[in-house]
Amino acid sequence: MNPLAVTKLLSDEHAVKILTATYRIPRSANYLSIKFNIPIAACYRRIRELENMGLLHIIEKVLTPRGKRVSLYQSTLKSAYLTFENGRLKALLELTTGPAEEMEEVWNVAQIQ
């Protein structure tokens, strides 16, 4: 995982709302879309991005009264720490599913120019 990509995703308003809403209680994409006024396509896009980074996962698939199978998502992010020290961007993510993962990206003048 790239710390810059993590920083970008964790600063996205929709992603933060999804992570916050699914921290304790699994929620469907439809619920998240309606509750936070997120267009359903954007909601699914953020869900996929969060899943790909390991910050969200499907906890259960349920059948609705109409016979449609719906995924319930739950956040795996327990805490996140982002720092910039001595030209290095660091991200420390603590997940509910395992040990903390530390990522670091070194920035130098050649990368910036």
PyMOL commands that set and color helices and strands:
alter all, ss='L'
color gray80, all
select helices_A, chain A and resi 3-10+13-21+29-36+40-52+109-112
alter helices_A, ss='H'
color red, helices_A
select strands_A, chain A and resi 27-28+56-63+69-75+77-85+88-95+101-106
alter strands_A, ss='S'
color yellow, strands_A
deselect
rebuild
show_as cartoon
